């Protein structure tokens, strides 16, 4: 059940910490109200947890559970890039709505780049890895690494 650890660590810890750090940086560099940023953060966290936890079901086929888990897991696993895309939209939206120009341009660029790279890396690559023809060859292997 190592995939449970990996999935729940990625969706339940890594993605939420990344979103929280991004929100903190955006509060500091944009001057946008904390309430606005927190609402976005709640949406991203909810999407990440729902798609991530149910998306883990695409692994159940390999341990002999009913076939419907392959469908549920595959559908929700395919939806997992949505929170990453929301993070990208969130970052660009907050920078566009900013109340002040922050002198640290690198921090603003980091905030935008984090969303984009997370979407491309974890979102798009994760989606491709979820597809059955790819997953058949990579599941339980170190090909992804």
Secondary structure, DSSP 8 states (H G I E B T S, - for coil): -HHHHHHHHIIIIIHHHHHHHHHHHHHHHH---HHHHHHHHHHHHHHHHHHHHHHGGGGGGGGT--THHHHHHHHHHHTTHHHHHHHHHHHHHHHHT-SS--S-HHHHHHHHHHHHHHIIIIIIHHHHHHSHHHHHHHTTSSS--
